[in-house]
């Protein structure tokens, strides 16, 4: 997991929350949506990375997936509070 990937995923989750809620105002609902989508995007991105890595080296993928999903959700939530 790299910090740059986590930030990009978190900001994407924040932007998705704006489109889904139809507003860019700070609210608990939009923050919840941002955290959820940031985590989903993080898990999806990590799974894509992990599947490729597992294919190449045949190792476990959980150590990559969980931190990226958590970081994406946390960054999305923080970003949604400062728009």
Secondary structure, DSSP 4 states (H G I P E B T S, - for coil): --HHHHHHHHHHHHHHHHHHHT--S--HHHHHHHHHHHHHHHHHHHHHHHHHHHHHH----HHHHHHHHHHHHHHHHHHHH--
